[in-house]
Amino acid sequence: MQTQIKKDNRPHVVIVGGGFAGLNAAKSLAKLPVRVTLLDRRNYHLFQPLLYQVATAGLSPGNIAAPLRGILRGRQNVHVLMDEVRDVDPARRTVTPARGGALGYDYLIVATGASHSYFGREEWAQAAPGLKTIDDALEIRRRVLLAYEEAEREPDPARRQAWLTFVVVGAGPTGVELAGALGEMAQYTLRGNFRSIDPAAARVLLVEAMDRVLTPYPPDLSAKAEASLERLGVTVCTGTMVAAVEPQAVTLRRRDPTLGDQDEIVPCHTVLWAAGVQASPLGKLIHERTGAELDRVGRVVVEPDLSVKGFPELFVVGDLAHFAHGLERPLPGLAPVAMQQGNHVAKVIAARLADRAAPPFRYHDKGTMATIGRAAAVAQIGRLRLSGLAAWLAWLFIHLMYLVGFDNRVLVLVQWVWNYVTYRRGVRLIVGQGTE
Ligand SMILES: Cc1cc2nc3c(=O)[nH]c(=O)nc-3n(C[C@H](O)[C@H](O)[C@H](O)COP(=O)(O)OP(=O)(O)OC[C@H]3O[C@@H](n4cnc5c(N)ncnc54)[C@H](O)[C@@H]3O)c2cc1C
């Protein structure tokens, strides 16, 4: 007897990227009469806002990541494939993954995100890792913990201090959160753990080219964040640029109105990069294939419905999209923007399937927040500005709410309560490449 394979005539939607934008698009599309293929080079969705907690030994990778197949297991029309997309051909409506076999689509959603930028100084990447992936977070954790180990066995005071100096470049939310957690580690977590050194003697420098930390926030919240950082022993160096990064030193440059550029060489072994944005390379590819405009950091300028000009079936969302319709400034690279855009594309596709006009995208700003150490944060929610413990509790609640999967939420809550009560950061494991 011959088996008849039923042909699936439902429109095929291909999503590239299972981050906040791609995953939300997949979940919303699961309710429509379409078949969906979600491609990601990783097999998991990563909650990037908590990466700094992995980098500073507060949480384990499994607390902040969940397998895409598990998240989407109930969505029967969604097919997950682990592969990296290397090419997009909008004329033929195909995408080509690294493992070959072009995939045809009726609608394509590109949500491959962005990464940090070294402003053309890629050679700094080795000495100053950025924080974007779980591998990055584990590498940062390894370097930070190893620095204390090296300091413990270093008899020369100057060389010891170099091991105990940590430089964080960029005072946006990631830099502020990293520096705060490093300060807390030095002041509290590691207390009593060493015999030759006092971890509290560690210097944490937070370097920022602008004149204040957290520039997207109002100046009063920036000032509060700076005060909280200083309470944790962090030295905030605003108006300062990084002029050179070497394995054993970083050169800081300050512009003095009368004396001109003033350089200071800071001996240190641990430099962490939290500055700049660089869009995923698929942005450039889409530009080459469609003529779509790119912004300064390589993001694709999208239409009001998030499609690419002249290609109504091709959408770019999340950190890779430059959306500025009706706004003073383009939308920032934030998780809520990516999630809302992912959901919106599903609405646009639903409208197209029903021959209705597609609604334009509108962002509903529910606020932004950054945390500084164990019980301080700053938050702006509409006109409401919060700081201190109230902001930290709001931060905790919101981050827990948005963590994917019930298990993760419970694990993270338990771990945080434990860390909070004991000042401990229990995941202080040096794993990976071994001693430098
Ligand atoms: C350290 C850090 C801290 C942050 N903190 C906050 C915060 O506190 N609050 C906040 O709102 N936002 C925060 N953000 C920003 C937020 O994480 C991003 O705005 C959001 O992740 C963007 O979602 P996205 O879906 O566009 O991209 P991403 O979440 O980056 O997802 C992109 C996905 O695409 C996949 N991918 C990339 N290229 C390919 C390819 N060629 N083929 C297949 N798959 C590919 C990747 O594996 C990834 O899964 C933070 C970001 C970082 C890095």
The ligand as an SDF file (V2000), in Angstrom:
LIG
                    3D

 53 58  0  0  0  0  0  0  0  0999 V2000
   24.5890   41.6630   28.5310 C   0  0  0  0  0  0  0  0  0  0  0  0
   23.2710   42.2040   28.0660 C   0  0  0  0  0  0  0  0  0  0  0  0
   22.3920   42.7520   28.9810 C   0  0  0  0  0  0  0  0  0  0  0  0
   21.1540   43.2520   28.5740 C   0  0  0  0  0  0  0  0  0  0  0  0
   20.3130   43.7690   29.5190 N   0  0  0  0  0  0  0  0  0  0  0  0
   19.0760   44.1860   29.1390 C   0  0  0  0  0  0  0  0  0  0  0  0
   18.1370   44.6370   30.1030 C   0  0  0  0  0  0  0  0  0  0  0  0
   18.4260   44.6820   31.3040 O   0  0  0  0  0  0  0  0  0  0  0  0
   16.8980   45.0230   29.6840 N   0  0  0  0  0  0  0  0  0  0  0  0
   16.5400   44.9720   28.3600 C   0  0  0  0  0  0  0  0  0  0  0  0
   15.4020   45.2890   28.0100 O   0  0  0  0  0  0  0  0  0  0  0  0
   17.4240   44.5710   27.4150 N   0  0  0  0  0  0  0  0  0  0  0  0
   18.6740   44.1710   27.7690 C   0  0  0  0  0  0  0  0  0  0  0  0
   19.5620   43.7430   26.8210 N   0  0  0  0  0  0  0  0  0  0  0  0
   19.1770   43.8290   25.4110 C   0  0  0  0  0  0  0  0  0  0  0  0
   18.2890   42.6720   24.9930 C   0  0  0  0  0  0  0  0  0  0  0  0
   18.8530   41.4550   25.4300 O   0  0  0  0  0  0  0  0  0  0  0  0
   18.1400   42.7180   23.4810 C   0  0  0  0  0  0  0  0  0  0  0  0
   17.4980   43.9260   23.1440 O   0  0  0  0  0  0  0  0  0  0  0  0
   17.3350   41.5380   22.9570 C   0  0  0  0  0  0  0  0  0  0  0  0
   17.9760   40.3310   23.2620 O   0  0  0  0  0  0  0  0  0  0  0  0
   17.1290   41.6500   21.4520 C   0  0  0  0  0  0  0  0  0  0  0  0
   16.3910   40.5490   21.0190 O   0  0  0  0  0  0  0  0  0  0  0  0
   16.6020   39.9780   19.5610 P   0  0  0  0  0  0  0  0  0  0  0  0
   15.6300   38.8640   19.4260 O   0  0  0  0  0  0  0  0  0  0  0  0
   16.5680   41.0660   18.5710 O   0  0  0  0  0  0  0  0  0  0  0  0
   18.0950   39.4030   19.5420 O   0  0  0  0  0  0  0  0  0  0  0  0
   18.7760   38.3150   20.4680 P   0  0  0  0  0  0  0  0  0  0  0  0
   18.0330   38.1270   21.7260 O   0  0  0  0  0  0  0  0  0  0  0  0
   20.2040   38.6890   20.5090 O   0  0  0  0  0  0  0  0  0  0  0  0
   18.6070   36.9610   19.6360 O   0  0  0  0  0  0  0  0  0  0  0  0
   19.2270   36.7490   18.4270 C   0  0  0  0  0  0  0  0  0  0  0  0
   19.2000   35.2610   18.1290 C   0  0  0  0  0  0  0  0  0  0  0  0
   19.6100   35.0500   16.8070 O   0  0  0  0  0  0  0  0  0  0  0  0
   20.4940   33.9520   16.7450 C   0  0  0  0  0  0  0  0  0  0  0  0
   21.3200   34.1390   15.5550 N   0  0  0  0  0  0  0  0  0  0  0  0
   22.1760   35.1490   15.3020 C   0  0  0  0  0  0  0  0  0  0  0  0
   22.6860   35.0390   14.0610 N   0  0  0  0  0  0  0  0  0  0  0  0
   22.1380   33.9270   13.5220 C   0  0  0  0  0  0  0  0  0  0  0  0
   22.2530   33.2980   12.2590 C   0  0  0  0  0  0  0  0  0  0  0  0
   23.0100   33.7960   11.2910 N   0  0  0  0  0  0  0  0  0  0  0  0
   21.5540   32.1590   12.0410 N   0  0  0  0  0  0  0  0  0  0  0  0
   20.7600   31.6270   13.0110 C   0  0  0  0  0  0  0  0  0  0  0  0
   20.5950   32.2040   14.2140 N   0  0  0  0  0  0  0  0  0  0  0  0
   21.2750   33.3400   14.4670 C   0  0  0  0  0  0  0  0  0  0  0  0
   21.2330   33.9970   18.0580 C   0  0  0  0  0  0  0  0  0  0  0  0
   21.7560   32.7170   18.3970 O   0  0  0  0  0  0  0  0  0  0  0  0
   20.1350   34.4590   19.0130 C   0  0  0  0  0  0  0  0  0  0  0  0
   19.4410   33.3710   19.5880 O   0  0  0  0  0  0  0  0  0  0  0  0
   20.8020   43.2320   27.2070 C   0  0  0  0  0  0  0  0  0  0  0  0
   21.6940   42.6920   26.2750 C   0  0  0  0  0  0  0  0  0  0  0  0
   22.9210   42.1730   26.6920 C   0  0  0  0  0  0  0  0  0  0  0  0
   23.8710   41.5870   25.6790 C   0  0  0  0  0  0  0  0  0  0  0  0
  1  2  1  0
  2  3  1  0
  2 52  2  0
  3  4  2  0
  4  5  1  0
  4 50  1  0
  5  6  2  0
  6  7  1  0
  6 13  1  0
  7  8  2  0
  7  9  1  0
  9 10  1  0
 10 11  2  0
 10 12  1  0
 12 13  2  0
 13 14  1  0
 14 15  1  0
 14 50  1  0
 15 16  1  0
 16 17  1  0
 16 18  1  0
 18 19  1  0
 18 20  1  0
 20 21  1  0
 20 22  1  0
 22 23  1  0
 23 24  1  0
 24 25  2  0
 24 26  1  0
 24 27  1  0
 27 28  1  0
 28 29  2  0
 28 30  1  0
 28 31  1  0
 31 32  1  0
 32 33  1  0
 33 34  1  0
 33 48  1  0
 34 35  1  0
 35 36  1  0
 35 46  1  0
 36 37  1  0
 36 45  1  0
 37 38  2  0
 38 39  1  0
 39 40  1  0
 39 45  2  0
 40 41  1  0
 40 42  2  0
 42 43  1  0
 43 44  2  0
 44 45  1  0
 46 47  1  0
 46 48  1  0
 48 49  1  0
 50 51  2  0
 51 52  1  0
 52 53  1  0
M  END
$$$$
